[in-house]
Amino acid sequence: MTQLHRRRLLGGLAPIAATLALPVWATPRPAFAQAAAGAPPSGPHRQAPMPYAFDKNEAAIDARTMELHYRFHHGSQVNGLNTALRDHGALAQLPLDQLLMKLAEVPDSVRTAVRNNGGGHANHTMFWEIMGGSGGTPDGELAEAIRRDFTDLDTLRSRFNAAANGVFGSGWAFVTVNREGRLALVTKPGQDTPLMDGQRVLLGNDVWEHAYYLRYQNRRAEYTGNWWNVVDWQKVAARYAAAKAGTLTV
């Protein structure tokens, strides 16, 4: 190889090497990804603004993961749901919770898309809502319900984490709540939600790898343990009250 060719080759590789050397959170985004992040979905379903800064949950989840998760994973599900419903006007007008509760009535041609994207939209909407806090303990009626149905908060956390860590592959762990305020623990694969079984969700944790892998890699149990440090119990208590009043949706 001539000296001139060697200089050209090294010069061309330098920018690539510099980019690869950057930490994940500092790596420049492709232009198409930047455009996708700012493009609002077209259709009846909308992604609510994140209720806090992306670094609000640093006690459990890094800001870069939060941003990628919200903008691209959740955002693409909202777009996918609207796309699936584009030619189904009556279904498109249903509130998200009602759509998922009537999943069996959705045409076969779009049912899987509605299941995956609609379930993901509902799950993530709940997920962002109940975080942004500083952990601690609940009080009032919610604390009483936890004592009644799980003995105490430590037992709930232990059982919940065991269920979440036991999900094979990708999925969620949930605490459901009924109109009487009774709580139960369930897991779901993929982006399935208890709404598909006619149940309401009090809280849930996402154990897809994209929810934790940048910080924790394969250490899911460390992630699920730390996750309780960012639960906002006031928001969870508000969901509990809404469930008893019959006004809780997703």
C-alpha positions, 0 to 999 in steps of 0.5 A, a space after each residue: 500500500 502506498 503512503 498516500 493510500 495509507 494516509 487516506 485510509 487512516 483519515 477515513 477511519 478516524 471519524 468512525 473510530 471516534 464515534 465508536 469510542 463514545 459512550 452510548 449516551 453520547 453517540 450521535 443519532 442518525 438523522 432519520 432517528 432525530 426526525 422520527 423523535 420529533 414527528 407526531 403520530 398521525 391518528 386518534 391515539 397520542 403519546 402523552 408528554 413525558 411528565 418529568 425530565 429523562 434524568 428523573 429516574 436516575 436512581 434506577 434508570 439512566 436518562 439515555 435509556 429513558 429517552 430511547 425507551 420513550 421516544 422510539 419504543 413507545 413512540 413507534 407503538 403509538 404510530 403502529 397502532 394508528 397505522 393498524 386502525 387507519 381503515 377501521 374507523 369504529 375501532 379507531 374511535 374506541 378509548 384505548 382501554 376499551 379497544 384492548 378489552 374488546 381485542 377478540 372483536 378486532 379483525 384478524 388482519 390487524 389483531 396482532 398489530 393492535 395487540 402488540 402496539 395497543 398493549 405497548 401504548 397502554 403499558 408504557 403510558 402507565 409505566 411513565 405515570 407511576 415513576 418519577 418518585 423517590 420510592 419510600 412507602 405508600 400510606 392510607 387505603 393503598 397501604 391497607 390494601 397491600 397489608 391485606 393482600 400481600 402481608 406487607 410492602 416487603 412481601 409485595 416487593 419480593 413476590 413482584 420482583 420474583 415474578 418479574 425476574 422469572 418472565 422468560 424473554 420479554 414481558 411485564 409484571 403487574 399488580 392488578 386492582 378491581 373495583 373492590 380494591 383487591 390487589 393481585 400479581 400477574 405477569 404477561 409476555 410481550 406487550 400484553 396487558 391485563 386489560 385484555 383480560 378485563 382487569 385494571 392495572 395498578 402498577 407494572 414494571 417493564 422487563 424487556 431488555 430495552 428497559 434496562 440493558 444500557 446500565 444493567 446488561 443481563 442483571 435484570 434482578 438488579 434493575 427490578 430491585 432498584 426500580 422501587 426507588 423511583 416509584 411515585 406512591 402518590 401516583 399509584 394511590 391516585 390510580 388505586 382511588 380511580 380504580 375503586 371509583 370506576 374511572 381508571 383507564 390505562 
